[in-house]
């Protein structure tokens, strides 16, 4: 889509940053899912699988970090609304060349939860990076994306 034809919603009439007024929007059940991957060396994956990373259980810590991050999204991203989140699920799974993180966030509210899902994924992956940086200098975080968002 050509951005010049789409009205930006986070600016006022003078072009300054502004939080969108959602007070006139109805409450709806909103859900968003995001994912991303961190590419790791084979030896690092084996250490994680055997729970031999010195900082602890990488997958569990990353999942908890992702949940915590999703809850704090409005504190991290200036124009995001604080939301009453009803569900956050973060899963970190070993895949062929790394770990995939998936975050699903749900709420009933006036605005979507895609930023919360994306924040959860990013922080889960950064946590894995932090926990493994002593043993793997070639890690790459990639393919962070929104998979879906719905409202009912």
Backbone as JSON, one array per atom type, in Angstrom:
{
  "sequence": "XXXXXXXXXXXXXXXXXXXXXXXXXXXXXXXXXXXXXXXXXXXXXXXXXXXXXXXXXXXXXXXXXXXXXXXXXXXXXXXXXXXXXXXXXXXXXXXXXXXXXXXXXXXXXXXXXXXXXXXXXXXXXXXXXXXXXXXXXXXXXXXXXXXXXXXX",
  "N": [[0.84, -1.18, 0.0], [0.51, 2.23, -0.77], [1.96, 4.5, 1.25], [1.62, 7.25, 1.23], [-0.98, 7.64, 0.54], [-2.39, 6.83, 2.69], [-3.72, 7.8, 5.75], [-1.86, 8.88, 8.48], [-2.19, 7.84, 11.81], [-1.12, 8.55, 14.25], [-0.43, 11.2, 14.53], [-0.99, 14.68, 15.09], [-2.99, 17.48, 13.82], [-0.96, 19.22, 13.16], [1.15, 17.64, 12.59], [2.56, 16.6, 14.7], [3.6, 14.1, 17.09], [1.1, 12.06, 18.54], [-1.09, 10.46, 20.82], [-3.56, 8.18, 19.8], [-7.02, 8.8, 20.04], [-9.12, 6.6, 21.41], [-11.51, 6.51, 22.65], [-14.12, 6.57, 21.63], [-14.47, 4.13, 20.44], [-15.89, 0.83, 20.35], [-15.71, -1.71, 22.93], [-14.05, -4.69, 22.13], [-13.32, -8.18, 21.64], [-10.02, -8.83, 21.32], [-7.23, -10.17, 19.62], [-3.86, -11.12, 19.05], [-1.11, -12.56, 17.31], [2.33, -13.11, 17.21], [5.57, -13.91, 15.83], [9.0, -15.06, 15.86], [12.49, -15.78, 15.27], [15.55, -17.06, 16.61], [18.67, -17.65, 15.43], [20.98, -20.2, 16.04], [24.1, -21.78, 16.91], [24.7, -25.28, 16.35], [25.85, -26.59, 18.55], [25.14, -24.9, 20.64], [22.37, -25.16, 20.67], [22.23, -27.82, 21.49], [23.27, -27.59, 24.11], [21.25, -26.05, 25.26], [19.05, -27.77, 25.0], [19.87, -29.83, 26.67], [19.8, -28.54, 29.04], [22.11, -27.14, 29.97], [23.11, -24.59, 29.92], [24.77, -22.06, 31.62], [23.33, -19.95, 32.82], [20.83, -20.96, 33.28], [17.54, -22.46, 32.73], [16.87, -21.94, 29.62], [14.65, -21.8, 27.77], [12.33, -21.66, 29.41], [12.86, -19.36, 30.97], [13.0, -17.42, 28.94], [10.36, -17.52, 27.97], [8.9, -16.58, 30.2], [10.03, -14.02, 30.38], [9.09, -12.93, 27.98], [6.33, -12.83, 28.5], [6.29, -11.0, 30.66], [7.29, -8.74, 29.33], [5.33, -8.22, 27.35], [3.26, -7.36, 29.0], [4.24, -4.89, 29.75], [4.29, -3.24, 27.56], [3.08, -0.7, 26.93], [4.57, 0.96, 28.53], [7.0, 0.95, 27.32], [6.76, 1.64, 24.6], [6.05, 4.69, 23.39], [3.47, 5.71, 22.34], [1.61, 3.74, 22.7], [-1.38, 2.38, 24.04], [-2.19, 1.74, 27.47], [-3.29, -1.47, 28.37], [-5.9, -3.7, 29.46], [-4.97, -6.68, 29.76], [-6.02, -9.97, 29.06], [-4.98, -12.47, 28.53], [-1.85, -13.97, 27.95], [0.33, -15.81, 26.03], [3.37, -17.33, 25.65], [5.54, -19.2, 23.73], [8.51, -20.97, 23.38], [10.32, -22.75, 21.16], [12.48, -25.38, 20.18], [13.87, -25.43, 16.99], [15.03, -26.45, 13.73], [17.41, -24.86, 13.16], [17.6, -23.15, 15.3], [15.78, -21.29, 17.75], [12.34, -20.84, 17.9], [10.17, -18.28, 18.78], [6.89, -17.68, 19.85], [4.22, -15.52, 20.4], [1.1, -14.95, 21.79], [-1.46, -12.69, 22.42], [-4.27, -11.53, 24.25], [-7.17, -9.53, 24.72], [-10.0, -7.67, 25.99], [-11.06, -4.84, 24.61], [-10.57, -1.44, 23.39], [-8.62, -1.13, 21.51], [-6.08, -2.73, 19.52], [-3.85, -5.59, 20.17], [-1.45, -6.09, 18.94], [1.09, -4.86, 19.17], [1.83, -5.61, 21.72], [2.08, -8.39, 21.4], [4.21, -8.48, 19.55], [6.2, -7.24, 21.07], [6.46, -9.08, 23.17], [7.53, -11.32, 21.78], [9.97, -10.25, 20.8], [11.38, -9.66, 23.21], [11.51, -12.17, 24.39], [13.22, -13.45, 22.57], [15.49, -11.8, 22.79], [16.16, -12.37, 25.41], [16.95, -15.04, 25.21], [19.22, -14.61, 23.64], [20.77, -13.11, 25.47], [21.17, -15.04, 27.49], [22.68, -16.93, 26.18], [24.92, -15.74, 25.12], [27.53, -16.04, 26.04], [28.42, -18.44, 25.04], [27.88, -18.52, 22.33], [28.71, -16.69, 19.67], [27.64, -16.0, 17.27], [24.91, -15.58, 17.0], [21.74, -14.77, 15.54], [18.94, -12.77, 15.39], [15.87, -13.0, 13.79], [13.24, -12.57, 11.31], [11.02, -11.55, 12.76], [7.66, -11.07, 13.14], [4.22, -10.1, 12.68], [1.76, -12.47, 12.87], [-1.01, -12.8, 12.9], [-3.99, -10.88, 13.52], [-6.98, -10.3, 15.25], [-10.37, -9.21, 15.73], [-13.41, -9.26, 17.52]],
  "CA": [[0.0, 0.0, 0.0], [1.23, 3.49, -0.84], [1.78, 5.19, 2.53], [1.19, 8.63, 1.0], [-2.45, 7.65, 0.4], [-2.97, 6.38, 3.95], [-3.62, 8.8, 6.8], [-1.18, 8.44, 9.69], [-3.12, 8.04, 12.94], [-0.43, 8.97, 15.47], [0.01, 12.59, 14.44], [-2.09, 15.65, 15.14], [-3.15, 18.28, 12.61], [0.3, 19.92, 12.88], [2.17, 16.65, 12.31], [3.26, 16.18, 15.93], [3.2, 12.8, 17.63], [-0.08, 12.13, 19.39], [-1.77, 9.19, 21.08], [-4.87, 8.1, 19.17], [-8.17, 8.78, 20.95], [-9.95, 5.42, 21.12], [-12.64, 6.54, 23.58], [-15.38, 6.34, 20.92], [-14.51, 2.79, 19.87], [-16.49, -0.16, 21.25], [-14.89, -2.82, 23.41], [-14.14, -5.91, 21.34], [-12.31, -9.18, 21.98], [-8.91, -8.63, 20.38], [-6.17, -11.15, 19.78], [-2.78, -11.0, 18.07], [-0.03, -13.54, 17.44], [3.57, -12.75, 16.52], [6.62, -14.92, 15.96], [10.35, -14.71, 15.43], [13.45, -16.87, 15.46], [16.95, -16.76, 16.85], [19.51, -18.69, 14.84], [22.02, -20.59, 16.99], [24.97, -22.88, 16.52], [24.22, -26.6, 16.73], [26.34, -26.89, 19.9], [24.34, -24.09, 21.57], [21.07, -25.84, 20.75], [22.41, -29.02, 22.32], [23.39, -27.15, 25.5], [19.91, -25.63, 25.71], [18.23, -28.98, 25.1], [20.35, -30.59, 27.84], [19.73, -27.59, 30.17], [23.48, -26.94, 30.45], [23.52, -23.19, 29.86], [25.05, -21.68, 33.01], [22.33, -19.02, 33.36], [19.61, -21.67, 33.65], [16.6, -23.02, 31.76], [16.74, -20.88, 28.62], [13.31, -21.71, 27.2], [11.37, -21.19, 30.42], [13.17, -17.96, 31.32], [12.61, -16.6, 27.79], [8.9, -17.44, 27.93], [8.48, -15.68, 31.28], [10.45, -12.67, 29.99], [8.16, -12.47, 26.95], [5.07, -12.48, 29.16], [6.52, -9.75, 31.39], [7.46, -7.65, 28.37], [4.04, -7.91, 26.74], [2.5, -6.6, 29.98], [4.83, -3.57, 29.91], [4.44, -2.6, 26.24], [2.73, 0.73, 26.94], [5.64, 1.68, 29.21], [8.16, 0.93, 26.44], [6.45, 2.28, 23.32], [5.38, 5.9, 23.88], [2.09, 6.01, 21.94], [0.74, 2.59, 22.93], [-2.33, 2.5, 25.15], [-2.16, 0.66, 28.48], [-4.44, -2.35, 28.13], [-6.25, -4.73, 30.44], [-4.73, -7.92, 29.03], [-6.66, -11.12, 29.71], [-4.22, -13.7, 28.29], [-0.59, -13.92, 27.19], [0.98, -17.1, 25.93], [4.64, -17.3, 24.92], [6.19, -20.5, 23.63], [9.82, -20.99, 22.74], [10.5, -24.13, 20.72], [13.66, -25.7, 19.39], [13.66, -25.75, 15.59], [16.24, -27.0, 13.12], [18.61, -24.0, 13.25], [17.52, -22.18, 16.38], [14.6, -21.33, 18.61], [11.24, -19.99, 17.46], [9.31, -17.74, 19.82], [5.56, -17.29, 19.41], [3.5, -14.86, 21.48], [-0.3, -14.61, 21.54], [-1.99, -11.8, 23.46], [-5.71, -11.36, 24.11], [-7.81, -8.6, 25.65], [-11.25, -7.04, 25.57], [-10.76, -3.42, 24.7], [-10.85, -0.53, 22.28], [-7.51, -1.11, 20.57], [-5.48, -4.05, 19.32], [-2.75, -6.07, 21.01], [-0.33, -6.54, 18.11], [2.37, -4.38, 19.7], [2.13, -6.46, 22.87], [2.56, -9.69, 20.89], [5.54, -8.26, 18.97], [7.13, -6.96, 22.17], [6.7, -10.36, 23.85], [8.44, -12.12, 20.95], [11.31, -9.64, 20.79], [12.06, -9.8, 24.5], [11.83, -13.6, 24.56], [14.41, -13.72, 21.76], [16.63, -11.09, 23.41], [16.52, -13.12, 26.62], [17.75, -16.19, 24.74], [20.51, -14.03, 23.25], [21.51, -12.79, 26.7], [21.53, -16.25, 28.22], [23.6, -17.77, 25.39], [25.99, -14.95, 24.5], [28.85, -16.51, 26.46], [28.82, -19.64, 24.3], [27.57, -18.41, 20.9], [28.97, -15.32, 19.2], [27.1, -15.83, 15.92], [23.45, -15.59, 17.03], [21.03, -13.79, 14.73], [17.49, -12.7, 15.57], [15.3, -12.64, 12.49], [11.87, -12.92, 10.92], [10.0, -11.16, 13.72], [6.53, -10.58, 12.35], [2.86, -10.33, 13.13], [1.14, -13.56, 12.11], [-2.45, -12.52, 12.74], [-4.7, -10.1, 14.53], [-8.42, -10.41, 15.06], [-11.28, -8.55, 16.68], [-14.78, -9.79, 17.42]],
  "C": [[0.88, 1.24, 0.0], [0.94, 4.29, 0.43], [1.29, 6.62, 2.35], [-0.32, 8.73, 0.88], [-3.14, 7.25, 1.69], [-2.72, 7.44, 5.01], [-2.89, 8.21, 8.01], [-2.05, 8.78, 10.89], [-2.44, 8.57, 14.2], [0.19, 10.36, 15.36], [-1.21, 13.5, 14.53], [-2.12, 16.47, 13.86], [-1.89, 19.06, 12.22], [1.45, 18.94, 12.63], [2.97, 16.2, 13.52], [2.73, 14.83, 16.41], [2.06, 12.97, 18.61], [-0.66, 10.74, 19.61], [-3.17, 9.24, 20.48], [-5.95, 8.05, 20.25], [-9.07, 7.61, 20.56], [-11.23, 5.41, 21.96], [-13.99, 6.28, 22.91], [-15.51, 4.94, 20.33], [-15.15, 1.8, 20.85], [-15.46, -1.18, 21.74], [-15.14, -4.03, 22.51], [-13.09, -6.88, 21.87], [-11.24, -9.08, 20.89], [-7.8, -9.63, 20.68], [-5.13, -10.93, 18.69], [-1.72, -12.05, 18.38], [1.14, -13.07, 16.6], [4.58, -13.87, 16.71], [7.95, -14.35, 15.51], [11.27, -15.87, 15.75], [14.8, -16.3, 15.83], [17.75, -17.94, 16.33], [20.7, -18.93, 15.75], [22.9, -21.68, 16.39], [24.4, -24.19, 17.05], [24.61, -26.93, 18.18], [25.54, -26.11, 20.96], [22.97, -24.72, 21.75], [21.15, -27.08, 21.63], [22.53, -28.66, 23.8], [22.03, -26.74, 26.07], [19.03, -26.85, 25.94], [18.59, -29.81, 26.34], [20.33, -29.75, 29.12], [21.11, -27.38, 30.81], [24.0, -25.52, 30.25], [23.64, -22.69, 31.3], [24.01, -20.76, 33.63], [21.0, -19.7, 33.68], [18.81, -22.17, 32.47], [16.21, -21.94, 30.75], [15.3, -20.72, 28.14], [12.29, -21.16, 28.19], [11.61, -19.73, 30.78], [12.74, -17.03, 30.18], [11.09, -16.45, 27.7], [8.37, -16.49, 29.0], [8.84, -14.23, 30.94], [9.5, -12.1, 28.94], [6.82, -12.07, 27.53], [5.21, -11.15, 29.9], [6.6, -8.56, 30.44], [6.13, -7.24, 27.75], [3.19, -7.06, 27.69], [2.99, -5.16, 30.12], [4.94, -2.78, 28.6], [4.15, -1.11, 26.27], [3.76, 1.57, 27.68], [6.87, 1.82, 28.31], [7.95, 1.69, 25.14], [5.55, 3.48, 23.62], [3.92, 6.09, 23.52], [1.14, 4.82, 22.07], [-0.16, 2.83, 24.14], [-2.07, 1.41, 26.18], [-3.45, -0.16, 28.35], [-4.66, -3.29, 29.3], [-6.16, -6.07, 29.72], [-5.35, -9.09, 29.8], [-5.87, -12.41, 29.53], [-2.95, -13.38, 27.51], [-0.03, -15.33, 27.2], [2.24, -16.94, 25.09], [5.2, -18.71, 24.92], [7.5, -20.33, 22.87], [10.13, -22.45, 22.43], [11.78, -24.28, 19.92], [13.23, -26.05, 17.97], [15.01, -26.11, 15.0], [17.49, -26.15, 13.36], [18.56, -23.0, 14.38], [16.32, -22.41, 17.27], [13.57, -20.36, 18.04], [10.45, -19.57, 18.69], [7.99, -17.32, 19.19], [4.83, -16.7, 20.61], [2.09, -14.53, 21.01], [-0.82, -13.81, 22.72], [-3.47, -11.58, 23.17], [-6.2, -10.35, 25.14], [-9.21, -8.27, 25.14], [-11.02, -5.56, 25.73], [-11.05, -2.68, 23.42], [-9.73, -0.45, 21.25], [-6.81, -2.46, 20.57], [-4.28, -4.34, 20.21], [-1.55, -6.55, 20.19], [1.02, -6.07, 18.63], [2.79, -5.19, 20.92], [2.68, -7.81, 22.43], [3.97, -9.55, 20.31], [6.59, -7.97, 20.05], [7.47, -8.25, 22.92], [7.69, -11.23, 23.09], [9.85, -11.55, 21.0], [12.05, -9.83, 22.09], [12.36, -11.26, 24.8], [13.12, -13.93, 23.79], [15.65, -13.02, 22.32], [17.09, -11.79, 24.68], [17.35, -14.35, 26.26], [19.15, -15.71, 24.36], [21.37, -13.76, 24.49], [22.0, -14.04, 27.42], [22.58, -17.09, 27.51], [24.82, -17.03, 24.86], [27.39, -15.4, 24.89], [29.34, -17.7, 25.63], [28.61, -19.54, 22.79], [27.7, -16.95, 20.46], [28.35, -15.04, 17.83], [25.57, -15.8, 15.87], [22.87, -14.47, 16.16], [19.54, -13.89, 15.04], [16.89, -12.27, 14.25], [13.82, -13.01, 12.4], [10.83, -12.62, 12.0], [8.86, -10.52, 12.92], [5.21, -10.87, 13.05], [2.25, -11.41, 12.25], [-0.34, -13.32, 11.87], [-2.93, -11.59, 13.83], [-6.18, -10.16, 14.21], [-9.15, -9.54, 16.07], [-12.68, -9.05, 16.42], [-15.72, -8.9, 18.2]]
}
